[in-house]
Amino acid sequence: MKYIVAGHTAVTADEFIELALGTPPELWLGVDGESEVERAARLDAARDILVEEPELVDRVSRVAAEAIEVFAPELFNVVPLAPRAAARRRPVRKGAAA
């Protein structure tokens, strides 16, 4: 399947994510085997990007929600939980271990 994002063609899912976000996913997720120094540098770069582009958080959230909607829509099926009855709660005794 071929995706076009902002006039650029993305062939793989990783290319699509990078084009949609404007940054490579590895910047946020890290890579296997990275050293502490590499991790610190990656996180510093990520912080700098968020300072320069505060709207990126909203863009990432939108892309994630769209991906869930396409690939796992059942995750959006929210079922309200029944409220707990006050009578079922264990009373807390003063001085007793929990």
N, CA, C and O of each residue as an XYZ file, in Angstrom:
392
protein
N       0.842     -1.175      0.000
C       0.000      0.000      0.000
C       0.888      1.239      0.000
O       1.922      1.273      0.666
N       0.476      2.250     -0.748
C       1.257      3.465     -0.839
C       0.516      4.599     -0.140
O      -0.675      4.810     -0.368
N       1.243      5.332      0.722
C       0.669      6.472      1.446
C       1.333      7.749      0.960
O       2.537      7.780      0.705
N       0.540      8.794      0.837
C       1.097     10.095      0.482
C       0.791     11.045      1.629
O      -0.367     11.248      1.993
N       1.846     11.626      2.191
C       1.724     12.552      3.312
C       2.427     13.838      2.906
O       3.624     13.838      2.620
N       1.675     14.931      2.884
C       2.230     16.247      2.552
C       3.015     16.208      1.242
O       4.071     16.829      1.126
N       2.494     15.477      0.257
C       3.128     15.431     -1.049
C       4.282     14.452     -1.170
O       4.854     14.317     -2.252
N       4.639     13.766     -0.095
C       5.723     12.784     -0.109
C       5.131     11.379     -0.049
O       4.120     11.149      0.614
N       5.762     10.458     -0.738
C       5.287      9.084     -0.753
C       5.989      8.273      0.327
O       7.217      8.257      0.416
N       5.194      7.607      1.138
C       5.730      6.725      2.174
C       5.429      5.292      1.758
O       4.276      4.937      1.516
N       6.468      4.476      1.678
C       6.296      3.096      1.258
C       6.082      2.178      2.458
O       5.290      1.239      2.387
N       6.782      2.443      3.556
C       6.668      1.590      4.741
C       5.907      2.334      5.842
O       5.712      3.547      5.769
N       5.488      1.591      6.849
C       4.796      2.197      7.987
C       5.703      3.181      8.718
O       5.251      4.241      9.153
N       6.997      2.829      8.856
C       7.933      3.745      9.531
C       8.084      5.049      8.759
O       8.151      6.120      9.364
N       8.138      4.974      7.425
C       8.225      6.196      6.620
C       6.964      7.033      6.782
O       7.033      8.260      6.846
N       5.807      6.368      6.847
C       4.551      7.083      7.043
C       4.558      7.829      8.371
O       4.188      9.002      8.436
N       4.982      7.142      9.429
C       5.030      7.769     10.757
C       5.978      8.948     10.748
O       5.650     10.012     11.274
N       7.161      8.775     10.152
C       8.140      9.863     10.115
C       7.606     11.060      9.345
O       7.794     12.200      9.770
N       6.944     10.817      8.220
C       6.381     11.930      7.453
C       5.223     12.593      8.193
O       5.086     13.816      8.164
N       4.395     11.796      8.851
C       3.248     12.359      9.565
C       3.678     13.185     10.766
O       3.080     14.220     11.061
N       4.719     12.725     11.464
C       5.161     13.424     12.676
C       6.226     14.472     12.401
O       6.349     15.450     13.139
N       6.987     14.268     11.349
C       8.089     15.181     11.065
C       9.367     14.799     11.784
O      10.367     15.510     11.685
N       9.353     13.684     12.510
C      10.547     13.189     13.202
C      10.549     11.667     13.102
O       9.489     11.057     12.968
N      11.712     11.057     13.165
C      11.741      9.591     13.134
C      11.222      9.003     14.446
O      11.474      9.567     15.511
N      10.508      7.890     14.390
C       9.988      7.283     15.619
C      11.094      6.909     16.606
O      10.871      6.921     17.817
N      12.279      6.578     16.101
C      13.387      6.184     16.981
C      13.773      7.298     17.943
O      14.285      7.034     19.030
N      13.528      8.548     17.544
C      13.855      9.661     18.436
C      13.055      9.569     19.727
O      13.563      9.915     20.793
N      11.825      9.114     19.646
C      10.942      9.055     20.809
C      10.975      7.696     21.483
O      10.799      7.597     22.698
N      11.201      6.648     20.700
C      11.136      5.290     21.241
C      12.489      4.706     21.604
O      12.573      3.750     22.375
N      13.551      5.284     21.046
C      14.883      4.724     21.274
C      15.123      3.527     20.382
O      14.261      3.135     19.595
N      16.298      2.955     20.512
C      16.661      1.772     19.732
C      17.276      0.748     20.668
O      17.837      1.099     21.706
N      17.170     -0.504     20.301
C      17.760     -1.564     21.115
C      19.266     -1.371     21.209
O      19.931     -1.068     20.218
N      19.784     -1.548     22.398
C      21.224     -1.501     22.607
C      21.827     -0.115     22.700
O      23.051      0.018     22.693
N      21.000      0.933     22.788
C      21.594      2.265     22.890
C      22.232      2.434     24.271
O      21.731      1.926     25.274
N      23.346      3.158     24.292
C      24.057      3.384     25.552
C      23.360      4.494     26.341
O      22.485      5.186     25.821
N      23.758      4.650     27.589
C      23.203      5.728     28.416
C      23.511      7.093     27.806
O      22.681      8.001     27.858
N      24.704      7.238     27.228
C      25.091      8.510     26.594
C      24.215      8.765     25.368
O      23.756      9.888     25.156
N      23.984      7.730     24.564
C      23.123      7.879     23.384
C      21.690      8.196     23.804
O      21.025      9.025     23.181
N      21.217      7.540     24.855
C      19.868      7.788     25.346
C      19.731      9.229     25.830
O      18.749      9.902     25.516
N      20.711      9.699     26.592
C      20.671     11.080     27.092
C      20.672     12.076     25.934
O      19.936     13.063     25.966
N      21.485     11.827     24.921
C      21.534     12.723     23.761
C      20.199     12.711     23.011
O      19.714     13.757     22.580
N      19.613     11.527     22.859
C      18.323     11.396     22.171
C      17.239     12.149     22.931
O      16.443     12.867     22.325
N      17.199     11.992     24.244
C      16.189     12.677     25.046
C      16.394     14.189     25.045
O      15.421     14.944     25.048
N      17.649     14.640     25.041
C      17.925     16.080     24.932
C      17.391     16.629     23.617
O      16.768     17.690     23.585
N      17.641     15.899     22.531
C      17.150     16.326     21.216
C      15.621     16.360     21.204
O      15.025     17.285     20.652
N      14.992     15.364     21.804
C      13.532     15.321     21.855
C      12.979     16.510     22.634
O      11.999     17.129     22.219
N      13.610     16.826     23.763
C      13.167     17.990     24.548
C      13.309     19.281     23.740
O      12.421     20.133     23.765
N      14.419     19.422     23.030
C      14.613     20.615     22.205
C      13.522     20.735     21.143
O      13.016     21.827     20.885
N      13.167     19.614     20.534
C      12.122     19.633     19.510
C      10.786     20.033     20.118
O      10.046     20.810     19.516
N      10.465     19.518     21.295
C       9.193     19.868     21.937
C       9.139     21.335     22.337
O       8.066     21.938     22.324
N      10.277     21.915     22.692
C      10.316     23.343     23.006
C      10.042     24.160     21.746
O       9.308     25.148     21.783
N      10.641     23.737     20.631
C      10.475     24.451     19.363
C       9.120     24.195     18.720
O       8.597     25.058     18.015
N       8.548     23.017     18.955
C       7.281     22.630     18.329
C       6.302     22.075     19.370
O       6.058     20.868     19.394
N       5.744     22.922     20.218
C       4.842     22.416     21.258
C       3.587     21.737     20.693
O       2.954     20.939     21.383
N       3.228     22.049     19.446
C       2.052     21.420     18.829
C       2.315     19.973     18.426
O       1.384     19.265     18.041
N       3.552     19.527     18.507
C       3.895     18.160     18.131
C       3.159     17.136     18.988
O       2.787     16.073     18.491
N       2.949     17.435     20.246
C       2.242     16.502     21.131
C       0.832     16.241     20.597
O       0.379     15.097     20.577
N       0.143     17.289     20.168
C      -1.199     17.117     19.615
C      -1.150     16.328     18.309
O      -2.008     15.483     18.053
N      -0.143     16.609     17.487
C      -0.001     15.903     16.214
C       0.249     14.412     16.452
O      -0.330     13.568     15.769
N       1.103     14.093     17.412
C       1.385     12.693     17.739
C       0.119     12.008     18.252
O      -0.179     10.877     17.869
N      -0.615     12.692     19.111
C      -1.854     12.119     19.647
C      -2.855     11.840     18.530
O      -3.524     10.807     18.532
N      -2.952     12.759     17.582
C      -3.883     12.587     16.465
C      -3.473     11.396     15.593
O      -4.316     10.583     15.214
N      -2.178     11.294     15.275
C      -1.690     10.182     14.457
C      -1.924      8.855     15.179
O      -2.335      7.877     14.554
N      -1.667      8.814     16.487
C      -1.880      7.584     17.257
C      -3.360      7.209     17.259
O      -3.703      6.042     17.069
N      -4.234      8.186     17.472
C      -5.671      7.904     17.483
C      -6.148      7.412     16.123
O      -6.965      6.494     16.047
N      -5.643      8.017     15.044
C      -6.023      7.575     13.702
C      -5.524      6.158     13.432
O      -6.230      5.362     12.814
N      -4.321      5.838     13.887
C      -3.782      4.491     13.692
C      -4.611      3.469     14.461
O      -4.892      2.385     13.950
N      -5.002      3.807     15.678
C      -5.844      2.906     16.468
C      -7.184      2.709     15.781
O      -7.698      1.592     15.715
N      -7.746      3.791     15.270
C      -9.042      3.724     14.606
C      -8.996      2.793     13.388
O      -9.955      2.069     13.121
N      -7.880      2.815     12.653
C      -7.741      1.994     11.455
C      -7.383      0.552     11.799
O      -7.980     -0.379     11.257
N      -6.410      0.358     12.700
C      -5.850     -0.969     12.924
C      -6.413     -1.701     14.149
O      -6.314     -2.926     14.223
N      -6.991     -0.989     15.094
C      -7.533     -1.638     16.295
C      -8.736     -0.856     16.827
O      -8.719     -0.396     17.968
N      -9.780     -0.704     16.008
C     -10.908      0.134     16.429
C     -11.607     -0.353     17.695
O     -12.275      0.424     18.378
N     -11.452     -1.646     18.008
C     -12.095     -2.163     19.216
C     -11.557     -1.505     20.479
O     -12.211     -1.540     21.522
N     -10.364     -0.900     20.397
C      -9.818     -0.205     21.566
C     -10.629      1.039     21.933
O     -10.555      1.525     23.061
N     -11.402      1.548     20.970
C     -12.240      2.704     21.258
C     -13.615      2.310     21.795
O     -14.418      3.184     22.124
N     -13.900      1.015     21.889
C     -15.166      0.550     22.450
C     -15.075      0.628     23.970
O     -14.607     -0.305     24.623
N     -15.517      1.719     24.508
C     -15.416      1.967     25.944
C     -16.718      1.550     26.611
O     -17.803      1.930     26.172
N     -16.599      0.776     27.658
C     -17.760      0.327     28.410
C     -17.673      0.942     29.801
O     -16.665      0.773     30.487
N     -18.715      1.653     30.225
C     -18.671      2.248     31.568
C     -18.664      1.157     32.638
O     -19.354      0.144     32.520
N     -17.891      1.379     33.653
C     -17.839      0.451     34.775
C     -18.939      0.796     35.766
O     -19.275      1.964     35.966
N     -19.489     -0.238     36.380
C     -20.514     -0.010     37.398
C     -19.846      0.592     38.625
O     -18.763      0.151     39.007
N     -20.461      1.585     39.249
C     -19.857      2.171     40.449
C     -19.825      1.149     41.583
O     -20.724      0.320     41.722
N     -18.792      1.229     42.371
C     -18.683      0.337     43.531
C     -19.710      0.743     44.581
O     -19.938      1.925     44.839
N     -20.304     -0.251     45.162
C     -21.259      0.021     46.241
C     -20.475      0.313     47.511
O     -19.506     -0.381     47.818
N     -20.883      1.324     48.241
C     -20.190      1.707     49.476
C     -20.191      0.564     50.482
O     -19.261      0.444     51.279
N     -21.223     -0.276     50.455
C     -21.324     -1.368     51.426
C     -20.277     -2.447     51.178
O     -19.946     -3.195     52.098
N     -19.748     -2.548     49.960
C     -18.772     -3.581     49.652
C     -17.357     -3.190     50.045
O     -16.457     -4.030     50.031
N     -17.157     -1.966     50.384
C     -15.817     -1.513     50.764
C     -15.458     -2.021     52.147
O     -16.298     -2.071     53.045
N     -14.209     -2.395     52.304
C     -13.737     -2.829     53.631
C     -13.518     -1.602     54.498
O     -12.891     -0.637     54.061
N     -14.020     -1.628     55.701
C     -13.772     -0.478     56.585
C     -12.295     -0.446     56.982
O     -11.663     -1.485     57.168
N     -11.776      0.741     57.104
C     -10.385      0.921     57.522
C     -10.380      1.071     59.030
O     -11.041      1.949     59.585
N      -9.627      0.203     59.683
C      -9.548      0.255     61.149
C      -8.332      1.054     61.556
O      -7.239      0.860     61.023
N      -8.523      1.929     62.478
C      -7.426      2.763     62.954
C      -6.379      1.885     63.634
O      -6.683      1.120     64.549
N      -5.134      2.016     63.160
C      -4.046      1.270     63.760
C      -3.869     -0.126     63.188
O      -2.912     -0.814     63.540
N      -4.767     -0.558     62.317
C      -4.651     -1.901     61.728
C      -3.815     -1.829     60.463
O      -3.874     -0.842     59.729
N      -3.045     -2.860     60.211
C      -2.246     -2.923     58.985
C      -3.171     -3.173     57.814
O      -4.130     -3.937     57.925
N      -2.886     -2.531     56.690
C      -3.745     -2.666     55.515
C      -3.397     -3.890     54.725
O      -4.021     -4.161     53.699
